[in-house]
Amino acid sequence: DQFSSLSLYKSTKIEFLTPRKGIPMKSALVMIDMQNDFVLPDAPTKVAGAYATIPRLSEILSYFRQSHLPVFHVIREYRKDGSDIEISRQDAFLKGPAYAVPGTPGVEIVSELSPLQNEYKIVKPRFSAFFGTELELILRRLKIERIVICGTQYPNCIRATAFDSLSYGYQTLILTDGTSAASEEIAIANIRDLRNIGIQCLTFAEYKELK
C-alpha cells in the first residue's frame, strides 16, 4: 500500500521494548496531521502518500475504538498572518497559498477519520505532538505505557513525535502501513533511522499480534 508498506524493511520485534513479557501494555493511538490540506489529492500542500493510507487508518481507528483505548487526533493550525508558523516556513506561507488556517475547510481532519466526541484533539504549534501541548499530561493521567503513531509525514511530525515519545519514556511504535511520506525513498530512510534508535516500526497486522 503506497509508500508505507515497505517490503525492504520487514518488521522485526524488538524484545527489550516489551519488559513485562506476556502482560498487555496500555496503549494510545496518536494520529498525526490527517487534515484536508495535507491529505486530499487536490490540496496544494498535500503529502503524496497520505491519501492512500486512509483505508488502513480507518481500520486502525476502528480497532482502537473497539478496544476502548484512547485516541489522539493531532493537528496543525496556523494564524492567517503567519505569526505562529515556523520561521523556516513563514515566507512561503505568506506568499501563499496559506494552509491549516482555523475556520477553513483545509484545517479539518478528513471526513473518513473524523474524531468521535470522546476522543482527544490536540493542536500542536510545531512538529512534535509533545511540544507546547497537553499531550504528555493527558498520557500520564491515563497511565499510558505505549504510544502507537500513524499519519503524516515521516521526516517531520511523525519523526519528531516519535523521538519525543521515546525521550519521555514511552514504548514507541509506528504503524508503517498507516504512515506516509512524499516518496518511498523518504519513508525507507526514516524507518531505518527510527528502528536504529529502538522505535518499533510494524504493520498494523504485526501490531495486533503484540501483547
C-alpha positions as CSV (number, residue, x, y, z in Angstrom):
1,D,0.0,0.0,0.0
2,Q,1.8,3.1,-1.3
3,F,4.9,4.3,0.4
4,S,4.1,2.9,3.9
5,S,4.1,-0.8,3.1
6,L,7.8,-1.5,2.7
7,S,8.9,-5.0,2.0
8,L,12.5,-3.8,2.1
9,Y,12.0,-3.2,5.8
10,K,10.2,-6.2,7.0
11,S,9.4,-5.7,10.7
12,T,11.3,-7.4,13.5
13,K,10.0,-7.2,17.0
14,I,12.5,-5.6,19.5
15,E,12.3,-7.7,22.7
16,F,13.8,-5.0,25.0
17,L,10.8,-2.8,24.2
18,T,8.5,-5.3,26.0
19,P,9.8,-5.5,29.5
20,R,6.7,-7.0,31.1
21,K,6.5,-10.0,28.8
22,G,3.1,-11.5,28.4
23,I,1.3,-8.6,30.1
24,P,-0.6,-6.3,27.7
25,M,0.7,-2.7,27.7
26,K,-1.9,0.1,27.9
27,S,-1.6,1.8,24.5
28,A,-2.9,5.1,23.0
29,L,-3.2,5.9,19.3
30,V,-1.6,9.2,18.1
31,M,-2.8,10.0,14.6
32,I,-1.0,13.0,13.1
33,D,-1.9,15.7,10.6
34,M,-4.6,13.8,8.6
35,Q,-6.1,17.1,7.6
36,N,-7.6,18.1,4.2
37,D,-4.8,20.5,3.4
38,F,-2.2,17.7,3.8
39,V,-4.1,14.7,2.5
40,L,-6.6,15.4,-0.3
41,P,-5.2,14.9,-3.8
42,D,-6.0,18.4,-5.0
43,A,-4.6,20.2,-1.9
44,P,-1.6,22.4,-2.8
45,T,0.3,21.2,0.3
46,K,-0.6,17.5,0.1
47,V,1.8,14.8,1.1
48,A,2.0,12.5,-1.9
49,G,1.5,9.2,0.1
50,A,-1.1,10.4,2.6
51,Y,-4.4,9.9,0.8
52,A,-3.7,6.2,0.1
53,T,-3.4,5.5,3.8
54,I,-7.0,6.5,4.6
55,P,-8.5,2.9,4.3
56,R,-5.8,1.4,6.6
57,L,-6.2,4.3,9.1
58,S,-9.9,3.7,9.2
59,E,-9.2,0.1,10.2
60,I,-6.7,1.3,12.8
61,L,-9.2,3.7,14.3
62,S,-11.9,1.1,14.4
63,Y,-9.6,-1.3,16.2
64,F,-8.6,1.2,18.9
65,R,-12.2,2.3,19.4
66,Q,-13.4,-1.3,19.7
67,S,-10.6,-2.0,22.2
68,H,-11.6,1.1,24.3
69,L,-8.2,2.6,24.0
70,P,-7.5,6.4,23.9
71,V,-7.3,8.1,20.5
72,F,-5.5,11.4,20.0
73,H,-6.0,13.3,16.8
74,V,-3.1,15.7,16.5
75,I,-3.3,18.6,14.0
76,R,-1.7,21.8,12.9
77,E,-3.3,25.2,12.9
78,Y,-1.7,28.5,11.8
79,R,-2.8,32.1,12.1
80,K,-3.5,33.6,8.7
81,D,-0.9,36.3,9.3
82,G,1.8,33.6,9.7
83,S,2.9,34.9,13.1
84,D,2.9,31.5,14.7
85,I,4.4,29.3,11.9
86,E,8.0,28.0,12.0
87,I,10.4,30.7,10.9
88,S,11.7,28.4,8.2
89,R,8.2,28.2,6.6
90,Q,7.0,31.8,7.1
91,D,8.0,33.3,3.8
92,A,6.4,30.6,1.7
93,F,3.3,30.6,3.9
94,L,2.8,34.4,3.5
95,K,3.3,34.1,-0.3
96,G,0.5,31.6,-0.4
97,P,-1.4,29.5,-0.5
98,A,-1.9,29.6,3.2
99,Y,-2.8,26.3,4.8
100,A,-4.2,24.8,8.0
101,V,-5.9,28.1,8.9
102,P,-8.6,27.8,11.5
103,G,-12.1,28.2,10.0
104,T,-11.1,26.9,6.6
105,P,-12.1,23.5,5.2
106,G,-8.5,22.6,4.8
107,V,-7.8,22.6,8.5
108,E,-10.4,19.9,9.1
109,I,-9.5,16.2,9.6
110,V,-10.5,14.2,6.5
111,S,-14.1,13.0,6.8
112,E,-13.3,9.3,6.9
113,L,-11.2,9.8,10.0
114,S,-13.3,12.3,11.9
115,P,-12.9,12.3,15.7
116,L,-15.6,10.9,17.9
117,Q,-16.9,13.1,20.7
118,N,-14.9,11.2,23.4
119,E,-11.6,11.4,21.5
120,Y,-8.8,13.9,22.1
121,K,-8.0,16.6,19.6
122,I,-4.5,18.2,20.2
123,V,-3.3,21.3,18.3
124,K,0.5,21.3,18.0
125,P,2.4,24.5,17.3
126,R,5.5,22.7,16.0
127,F,6.5,19.3,14.5
128,S,6.3,17.3,17.7
129,A,2.9,16.4,19.2
130,F,4.5,17.0,22.6
131,F,5.9,20.4,22.1
132,G,3.7,23.1,23.7
133,T,0.7,20.8,24.1
134,E,-1.1,19.0,26.9
135,L,-0.4,15.6,25.3
136,E,2.1,14.4,27.9
137,L,-0.1,15.5,30.9
138,I,-3.1,13.5,29.5
139,L,-1.0,10.4,28.7
140,R,0.4,10.3,32.3
141,R,-3.1,10.8,33.7
142,L,-4.4,7.9,31.6
143,K,-1.3,5.8,32.7
144,I,-0.4,5.1,29.0
145,E,2.8,2.9,28.5
146,R,2.9,2.5,24.7
147,I,2.3,5.2,22.1
148,V,1.2,4.0,18.7
149,I,1.9,6.6,16.0
150,C,0.5,7.0,12.5
151,G,-0.5,9.7,10.0
152,T,1.8,12.0,8.0
153,Q,4.6,12.7,7.4
154,Y,7.6,10.6,8.3
155,P,10.5,13.1,8.3
156,N,8.7,15.9,10.0
157,C,5.9,15.4,12.6
158,I,6.0,11.6,12.7
159,R,9.7,11.6,13.4
160,A,9.7,14.5,15.9
161,T,6.8,13.0,17.8
162,A,8.4,9.5,17.9
163,F,11.7,10.9,19.2
164,D,10.0,12.9,21.9
165,S,7.8,9.9,22.9
166,L,10.9,7.8,23.4
167,S,12.6,10.6,25.3
168,Y,9.6,10.8,27.7
169,G,10.0,7.1,28.4
170,Y,7.1,5.6,26.4
171,Q,7.4,2.4,24.4
172,T,7.1,3.9,20.9
173,L,5.7,2.2,17.8
174,I,4.9,3.4,14.3
175,L,2.4,1.7,12.1
176,T,4.1,1.6,8.7
177,D,1.1,0.9,6.6
178,G,-0.7,3.8,8.2
179,T,2.1,6.3,7.9
180,S,3.1,8.3,4.8
181,A,5.8,10.3,3.2
182,A,6.3,12.3,0.0
183,S,8.2,9.3,-1.6
184,E,9.1,5.7,-0.9
185,E,12.8,6.8,-0.6
186,I,12.0,9.2,2.2
187,A,9.8,6.6,4.0
188,I,12.5,4.0,3.9
189,A,15.3,6.3,5.2
190,N,13.1,7.4,8.1
191,I,12.1,3.9,9.1
192,R,15.7,2.9,9.1
193,D,16.6,5.7,11.4
194,L,13.7,5.2,13.7
195,R,14.5,1.5,14.1
196,N,18.1,2.2,14.8
197,I,17.2,4.1,18.0
198,G,14.8,1.4,19.2
199,I,11.4,2.5,17.9
200,Q,9.3,-0.3,16.6
201,C,8.1,0.1,13.0
202,L,5.4,-2.6,12.3
203,T,2.5,-3.1,10.0
204,F,-1.0,-3.0,11.6
205,A,-1.3,-6.7,11.3
206,E,2.0,-7.2,13.1
207,Y,1.0,-4.7,15.8
208,K,-2.2,-6.7,16.6
209,E,0.0,-9.8,17.4
210,L,1.8,-7.9,20.2
211,K,0.7,-8.1,23.8
